[in-house]
C-alpha cells in the first residue's frame, strides 16, 4: 500500500470533480463540493490550502466514498 501524496485543495477539488462532484459555494478558504445520488446528497468541505494535512485528506476520502487509490 503506497502513501498518500500531499495534495493542495485545488488538486483535491479536481479529483472530486472527476468523480461527479461540483462546487456549490466558497466561503473564505473553504470550498463546498456536492454530489447528488439517488439516495442522498454528499457534501464535502475542502480547505483551499497549498498543502492539505493527511488527516483532513483521509476525512475527505471517507466522506466522498471515493477509493483511496484515486488520491495516491
C-alpha positions, 0 to 999 in steps of 0.5 A: 500500500503506497502513501498518500501524496500531499495534495493542495485543495485545488488538486483535491477539488479536481479529483472530486470533480472527476468523480461527479462532484461540483462546487456549490459555494466558497466561503473564505478558504473553504470550498463546498463540493456536492454530489447528488445520488439517488439516495442522498446528497454528499457534501464535502468541505475542502480547505483551499490550502497549498498543502492539505494535512493527511488527516483532513485528506483521509476525512475527505476520502471517507466522506466522498466514498471515493477509493483511496487509490484515486488520491495516491 
